[in-house]
Amino acid sequence: MGKYQLDHKAQVAVTKFHEKQAPAKFDKQTHLEKLRAEYLQKKQKQTDK
């Protein structure tokens, strides 16, 4: 038995805290969609001129 044992409620709270503190995971699919949208907007502005 560890010195600092947490009950289930405290373990859930600690897990939730660490999830919020962790940096956002890099999602390649959404990043590519964002880049594509920016590119298409830029391309559209160039063709409008």
N, CA, C and O atoms as a printed pandas DataFrame, in Angstrom:
     atom_number atom_name residue_name chain_id  residue_number  x_coord  y_coord  z_coord
0              1         N          MET        A               1    0.833   -1.182    0.000
1              2        CA          MET        A               1    0.000    0.000    0.000
2              3         C          MET        A               1    0.879    1.248    0.000
3              4         O          MET        A               1    1.832    1.367    0.770
4              5         N          GLY        A               2    0.524    2.168   -0.889
5              6        CA          GLY        A               2    1.269    3.410   -0.961
6              7         C          GLY        A               2    0.880    4.353    0.167
7              8         O          GLY        A               2   -0.177    4.211    0.783
8              9         N          LYS        A               3    1.727    5.285    0.416
9             10        CA          LYS        A               3    1.470    6.236    1.496
10            11         C          LYS        A               3    0.299    7.156    1.151
11            12         O          LYS        A               3   -0.496    7.513    2.022
12            13         N          TYR        A               4    0.198    7.534   -0.113
13            14        CA          TYR        A               4   -0.834    8.478   -0.527
14            15         C          TYR        A               4   -1.819    7.800   -1.465
15            16         O          TYR        A               4   -1.802    8.050   -2.670
16            17         N          GLN        A               5   -2.672    6.950   -0.928
17            18        CA          GLN        A               5   -3.666    6.251   -1.733
18            19         C          GLN        A               5   -4.894    7.145   -1.890
19            20         O          GLN        A               5   -5.355    7.746   -0.919
20            21         N          LEU        A               6   -5.420    7.233   -3.105
21            22        CA          LEU        A               6   -6.603    8.037   -3.379
22            23         C          LEU        A               6   -7.805    7.135   -3.584
23            24         O          LEU        A               6   -7.682    6.032   -4.116
24            25         N          ASP        A               7   -8.967    7.608   -3.159
25            26        CA          ASP        A               7  -10.182    6.850   -3.448
26            27         C          ASP        A               7  -10.567    7.108   -4.910
27            28         O          ASP        A               7   -9.937    7.915   -5.594
28            29         N          HIS        A               8  -11.581    6.432   -5.365
29            30        CA          HIS        A               8  -11.968    6.502   -6.770
30            31         C          HIS        A               8  -12.322    7.925   -7.190
31            32         O          HIS        A               8  -11.932    8.365   -8.271
32            33         N          LYS        A               9  -13.049    8.639   -6.356
33            34        CA          LYS        A               9  -13.471   10.006   -6.680
34            35         C          LYS        A               9  -12.251   10.918   -6.866
35            36         O          LYS        A               9  -12.216   11.727   -7.793
36            37         N          ALA        A              10  -11.271   10.790   -6.000
37            38        CA          ALA        A              10  -10.059   11.603   -6.097
38            39         C          ALA        A              10   -9.242   11.216   -7.326
39            40         O          ALA        A              10   -8.652   12.086   -7.966
40            41         N          GLN        A              11   -9.194    9.931   -7.666
41            42        CA          GLN        A              11   -8.460    9.496   -8.859
42            43         C          GLN        A              11   -9.071   10.094  -10.119
43            44         O          GLN        A              11   -8.351   10.511  -11.027
44            45         N          VAL        A              12  -10.412   10.136  -10.175
45            46        CA          VAL        A              12  -11.098   10.724  -11.321
46            47         C          VAL        A              12  -10.781   12.211  -11.417
47            48         O          VAL        A              12  -10.544   12.728  -12.509
48            49         N          ALA        A              13  -10.777   12.899  -10.281
49            50        CA          ALA        A              13  -10.471   14.324  -10.264
50            51         C          ALA        A              13   -9.040   14.588  -10.744
51            52         O          ALA        A              13   -8.802   15.520  -11.512
52            53         N          VAL        A              14   -8.111   13.784  -10.299
53            54        CA          VAL        A              14   -6.713   13.943  -10.711
54            55         C          VAL        A              14   -6.567   13.687  -12.211
55            56         O          VAL        A              14   -5.849   14.417  -12.895
56            57         N          THR        A              15   -7.233   12.669  -12.721
57            58        CA          THR        A              15   -7.169   12.359  -14.146
58            59         C          THR        A              15   -7.731   13.512  -14.971
59            60         O          THR        A              15   -7.144   13.908  -15.978
60            61         N          LYS        A              16   -8.859   14.043  -14.544
61            62        CA          LYS        A              16   -9.483   15.161  -15.259
62            63         C          LYS        A              16   -8.557   16.386  -15.259
63            64         O          LYS        A              16   -8.425   17.070  -16.274
64            65         N          PHE        A              17   -7.922   16.652  -14.121
65            66        CA          PHE        A              17   -6.990   17.772  -14.012
66            67         C          PHE        A              17   -5.837   17.614  -14.992
67            68         O          PHE        A              17   -5.476   18.564  -15.686
68            69         N          HIS        A              18   -5.257   16.420  -15.054
69            70        CA          HIS        A              18   -4.109   16.205  -15.933
70            71         C          HIS        A              18   -4.513   16.264  -17.405
71            72         O          HIS        A              18   -3.713   16.684  -18.241
72            73         N          GLU        A              19   -5.726   15.856  -17.735
73            74        CA          GLU        A              19   -6.182   15.956  -19.120
74            75         C          GLU        A              19   -6.288   17.416  -19.541
75            76         O          GLU        A              19   -5.950   17.764  -20.672
76            77         N          LYS        A              20   -6.754   18.268  -18.640
77            78        CA          LYS        A              20   -6.866   19.694  -18.961
78            79         C          LYS        A              20   -5.497   20.339  -19.079
79            80         O          LYS        A              20   -5.309   21.236  -19.900
80            81         N          GLN        A              21   -4.539   19.899  -18.276
81            82        CA          GLN        A              21   -3.210   20.491  -18.266
82            83         C          GLN        A              21   -2.351   20.036  -19.445
83            84         O          GLN        A              21   -1.415   20.733  -19.836
84            85         N          ALA        A              22   -2.662   18.886  -20.002
85            86        CA          ALA        A              22   -1.864   18.360  -21.108
86            87         C          ALA        A              22   -2.075   19.226  -22.347
87            88         O          ALA        A              22   -3.190   19.688  -22.590
88            89         N          PRO        A              23   -1.044   19.448  -23.118
89            90        CA          PRO        A              23   -1.218   20.221  -24.349
90            91         C          PRO        A              23   -2.126   19.473  -25.324
91            92         O          PRO        A              23   -2.206   18.245  -25.306
92            93         N          ALA        A              24   -2.793   20.224  -26.156
93            94        CA          ALA        A              24   -3.708   19.608  -27.120
94            95         C          ALA        A              24   -2.922   18.688  -28.045
95            96         O          ALA        A              24   -1.833   19.036  -28.501
96            97         N          LYS        A              25   -3.472   17.529  -28.313
97            98        CA          LYS        A              25   -2.807   16.591  -29.197
98            99         C          LYS        A              25   -2.903   17.092  -30.630
99           100         O          LYS        A              25   -3.923   17.653  -31.033
100          101         N          PHE        A              26   -1.853   16.890  -31.386
101          102        CA          PHE        A              26   -1.805   17.336  -32.768
102          103         C          PHE        A              26   -2.655   16.396  -33.612
103          104         O          PHE        A              26   -2.392   15.195  -33.684
104          105         N          ASP        A              27   -3.672   16.955  -34.245
105          106        CA          ASP        A              27   -4.553   16.155  -35.087
106          107         C          ASP        A              27   -4.258   16.498  -36.546
107          108         O          ASP        A              27   -4.614   17.573  -37.028
108          109         N          LYS        A              28   -3.613   15.586  -37.229
109          110        CA          LYS        A              28   -3.157   15.837  -38.585
110          111         C          LYS        A              28   -4.322   16.105  -39.540
111          112         O          LYS        A              28   -4.229   16.975  -40.407
112          113         N          GLN        A              29   -5.410   15.363  -39.380
113          114        CA          GLN        A              29   -6.545   15.496  -40.296
114          115         C          GLN        A              29   -7.164   16.895  -40.207
115          116         O          GLN        A              29   -7.408   17.524  -41.237
116          117         N          THR        A              30   -7.420   17.385  -39.001
117          118        CA          THR        A              30   -8.018   18.711  -38.869
118          119         C          THR        A              30   -7.041   19.793  -39.301
119          120         O          THR        A              30   -7.447   20.818  -39.849
120          121         N          HIS        A              31   -5.761   19.571  -39.057
121          122        CA          HIS        A              31   -4.748   20.542  -39.481
122          123         C          HIS        A              31   -4.729   20.656  -41.005
123          124         O          HIS        A              31   -4.653   21.761  -41.543
124          125         N          LEU        A              32   -4.796   19.528  -41.699
125          126        CA          LEU        A              32   -4.808   19.550  -43.154
126          127         C          LEU        A              32   -6.068   20.221  -43.691
127          128         O          LEU        A              32   -6.006   20.956  -44.676
128          129         N          GLU        A              33   -7.214   19.973  -43.048
129          130        CA          GLU        A              33   -8.455   20.608  -43.472
130          131         C          GLU        A              33   -8.365   22.122  -43.307
131          132         O          GLU        A              33   -8.830   22.873  -44.164
132          133         N          LYS        A              34   -7.771   22.562  -42.216
133          134        CA          LYS        A              34   -7.607   23.996  -41.956
134          135         C          LYS        A              34   -6.701   24.628  -43.009
135          136         O          LYS        A              34   -7.022   25.686  -43.550
136          137         N          LEU        A              35   -5.574   23.986  -43.301
137          138        CA          LEU        A              35   -4.662   24.503  -44.313
138          139         C          LEU        A              35   -5.325   24.561  -45.687
139          140         O          LEU        A              35   -5.134   25.519  -46.435
140          141         N          ARG        A              36   -6.091   23.547  -46.007
141          142        CA          ARG        A              36   -6.773   23.500  -47.301
142          143         C          ARG        A              36   -7.792   24.636  -47.418
143          144         O          ARG        A              36   -7.897   25.275  -48.465
144          145         N          ALA        A              37   -8.537   24.883  -46.344
145          146        CA          ALA        A              37   -9.520   25.961  -46.346
146          147         C          ALA        A              37   -8.838   27.316  -46.523
147          148         O          ALA        A              37   -9.313   28.157  -47.285
148          149         N          GLU        A              38   -7.738   27.525  -45.828
149          150        CA          GLU        A              38   -6.993   28.782  -45.964
150          151         C          GLU        A              38   -6.474   28.943  -47.387
151          152         O          GLU        A              38   -6.542   30.031  -47.958
152          153         N          TYR        A              39   -5.957   27.866  -47.956
153          154        CA          TYR        A              39   -5.437   27.909  -49.318
154          155         C          TYR        A              39   -6.543   28.248  -50.313
155          156         O          TYR        A              39   -6.346   29.069  -51.209
156          157         N          LEU        A              40   -7.699   27.619  -50.156
157          158        CA          LEU        A              40   -8.800   27.877  -51.076
158          159         C          LEU        A              40   -9.307   29.310  -50.956
159          160         O          LEU        A              40   -9.679   29.917  -51.960
160          161         N          GLN        A              41   -9.328   29.855  -49.751
161          162        CA          GLN        A              41   -9.739   31.247  -49.580
162          163         C          GLN        A              41   -8.748   32.182  -50.259
163          164         O          GLN        A              41   -9.144   33.137  -50.926
164          165         N          LYS        A              42   -7.471   31.907  -50.089
165          166        CA          LYS        A              42   -6.431   32.729  -50.698
166          167         C          LYS        A              42   -6.532   32.653  -52.232
167          168         O          LYS        A              42   -6.433   33.667  -52.924
168          169         N          LYS        A              43   -6.727   31.452  -52.735
169          170        CA          LYS        A              43   -6.855   31.232  -54.161
170          171         C          LYS        A              43   -8.085   31.973  -54.709
171          172         O          LYS        A              43   -8.027   32.566  -55.787
172          173         N          GLN        A              44   -9.193   31.934  -53.962
173          174        CA          GLN        A              44  -10.424   32.603  -54.381
174          175         C          GLN        A              44  -10.214   34.124  -54.444
175          176         O          GLN        A              44  -10.695   34.776  -55.371
176          177         N          LYS        A              45   -9.503   34.683  -53.469
177          178        CA          LYS        A              45   -9.239   36.121  -53.463
178          179         C          LYS        A              45   -8.393   36.521  -54.674
179          180         O          LYS        A              45   -8.604   37.583  -55.260
180          181         N          GLN        A              46   -7.435   35.668  -55.043
181          182        CA          GLN        A              46   -6.578   35.970  -56.180
182          183         C          GLN        A              46   -7.357   35.942  -57.486
183          184         O          GLN        A              46   -7.101   36.753  -58.377
184          185         N          THR        A              47   -8.297   35.027  -57.609
185          186        CA          THR        A              47   -9.067   34.919  -58.849
186          187         C          THR        A              47  -10.133   36.005  -58.943
187          188         O          THR        A              47  -10.574   36.347  -60.041
188          189         N          ASP        A              48  -10.554   36.555  -57.792
189          190        CA          ASP        A              48  -11.561   37.610  -57.796
190          191         C          ASP        A              48  -10.980   38.922  -58.315
191          192         O          ASP        A              48  -11.721   39.738  -58.862
192          193         N          LYS        A              49   -9.700   39.143  -58.163
193          194        CA          LYS        A              49   -9.078   40.410  -58.571
194          195         C          LYS        A              49   -9.012   40.566  -60.057
195          196         O          LYS        A              49   -8.516   41.579  -60.550
